[in-house]
Amino acid sequence: MKKILLLGSGELGKEFAIAAKRAGQYVVACDSYDNAPAMQVADESEVIDMLDGTALDAVVDFHSPDIIVPEIEAIRTERLFNYEQQGIQIAPSARAVNFTMNRRAIRDLAARELGLRTAKYFYAKTYEEFKTAADEIGFPCVVKPLMSSSGHGQSYVHNDAELEEAFKNAMEGARGDVKEVIIEEFIDFDSEFTLLTVTQKNGPTLFCPPIGHIQKGGDYRESWQPYAISEDALRQAEHIAKKVTNALTGYGIWGVEFFLTKQGEVIFSELSPRPHDTGMVTLAHTTNFNEFELHFRAVMGLPIPAIHLEHAGCSAVILSPIDSSKPLFYNLLEACKEDRTRLRIFGKPIAHVGRRMGVALCYGEVGTDMDELRDKTKRIAATVLGTDPYMKKY
């Protein structure tokens, strides 16, 4: 049995913890607030500020984990190199986590060191630098904090009048203590997709069938698998994903995001060294292993013989319509009437408007009409919240 220290205990961490517990491992879940989703299924939990290096050191010293699995960006990631040198395994690796938790590092690696096609970009710490970069890139453009997740602080800018507000939002939406923004060329893409990529200790790099997704404000709203893509475009994406993950090193699952242009060009967008939110669609029985089981197996060095498609599936997020410090009411009755439907309620103790509280999942035979399946999934997600009398007064 291995002791796994989970840094970040949201919905992705919860599903990973479930995968680990099903295999008889010991899980300690950490987050900045009590009763976070993964804490509800872990053996032990710790409430700490993971940007506090001293506090992080204390938790690692006390629990002496065999493996540390980061789930969020807001971590004192440079400490991970020290833990790795002490013989603690970092998933996928300390190098990977340090590079990918900061958009500057991963973008420079992809564009400047590996020569991959990315959107044109600049960094800015001041509004003056930001304005100069915007003049160089032109409109429309995309603005993001260097360190963030789930679309926090991201915006699309269409003209000079929107620049000041976009810069302010990016600075305020930053995770951690990195106060810098990235401003990018807007890619006129046809669609976006995620290629879940699995690197193994003693086996070849494997790829899940591509996942299409829709984002709003940089945050995932729905995803579906398989995503229709040409064989040539898929080979391009696999080549890029393998090149980047090889450079970052380590074992685990990676959420590699791409733009697909109308001309069929595949452009690298971003990368996460852990299960990806769009990959929650794999909980709908789409593949023989879901993404959390794949991450667990790869982290543990267990063999993954193959990944193959078993069903077509869709996911749609369940968003809170209110701010509430009380548990929300979830209308499971209507959703449970539908065949080939699953719900995952994350168990977050506090809600705010637009917070992701759960996900609806639907699946069908391979070849199912994906537009119909997507519509069904979004319809079910929309019924889960908002029907309780408590909600009606808001």
Buried (B, 14 or more C-beta within 10 A) or exposed (E): EBBBBBBBBBBBBBBBBBBBBEBEBBBBBBBBEEBBBBBBBBBEBBBBBBBEBEBBBEBBEEBEBBBBBBBBBBBBBEBBBEBBEEEBBBBBBBBBBBBBBBBBBBBBBBBEEBEBBBBBBBBBEEBEBBBBBBEEBEBEBBBBBBBBBBBBBBBBBEEEEBBEEBBEBBBEBBBBEBBBBBBBBBBEBEBBBBBBBBBBEEBEBBBBBBBBBBBEBBBBBBBBBBBEBEEEBBEBBBEBBBBBBEBBEBBBBBBBBBBBBEEEBBBBBBBBBBBBBBBBBBBBBBBBBBBBBBBBBBBBEBEBEEBEBEBBBBBBBBBBBBEBEEEBBBBEEEBEEBEBBBBBBBBBBBBEEBBBBBBBBBBBEEEBEBEEBBBBBBBBBEBBBBEEEEBEEE
